[in-house]
């Protein structure tokens, strides 16, 4: 079996249930995504615990001025106080594999995140979140001042200029982005993934795992289709099989 592309979103789960699920899916997924758990349980504790079961996508969606981004992002790179004199150290066991920053924070905020990564010499990927998958065309125009594809392209180009490693966008924009050669180096992380027969819930711009991979997705963020499945392991294995056929 090739390496899985699945990142399981543990959003809305109790900590004990999240750990139980992580144990079941160890070796079956690329990694685990933590969002609200970072706040409820503690960022360092969550990253440390989840890294025992796979890679970790920390999804705080940092959105602030550049200096505040600098101050907040260090914890996801494994910077910690340790020892009898509270020495500053870098601990790989506390280091997320991916951390998200909102592209709408602006170019300088993205660049500041990248500067901190370079200063601390870590391998954590910085993923710029473009247009949330919960927004439809009308909401994007109202809230972000333009149509979905135009805003995704703008944010993706900013991510390239800021030297980010990846973008987060819906699968519906993947084919559109393929035509822009300047974006080729960016990894594509796609939430809003729904296998056939699974309801959309609060997501507006969704796609199936097969379609997303065919259109260029590098990672698939999947939550409720796995976390609320009667048999999460079987659901995961089924999606992995679907993805392998699409590759």
C-alpha angles and dihedrals in degrees: 000000000000119000111289119249093205123117108186113219109221091191116151095008128131112247094244091051092047092054092046090052092046089055092051093050099043109136093011100081138044092236152311129271121217122192118145089018088069089064099036099046104021129269099248094043092050095048093045093050098043095048087071088069104038143306120327130229108195106204109189090138091219110214117174147095116309096258093051090048087054092051095045102042097059093080091061090055092059099258108155145159113247143156132044092300098041093252117190110246139165112238116192089200089065094045120110117219092219131018125187129225123182110248090211087070085081140249095287093053090053090047091050091054089051092048092055090049090053094046093051092041096225131153096222110133117234110219118195112214110221118184116349114244090232090069122088126201096274094047091048091053092049099042103032102026101243147047119294099254093046093051094044090051092048092050093044091053090049089051090055092048090049090050095241118166100225147000131224113222138144119270089245091073097047099091091045092053093049092075093064110083093195089068097054095103094056119098115227119227112187126198123180092067115159124176114223112286095023116117121245096232109183095342117109104182106047139155140178122263091247094052093045093053093045089053094052110275114158096188131021119211107208124175126156095023085068107021094051096038118118087235109023093184093053091046091052094048091049091053091047089054091049091051094048091055090051095052 
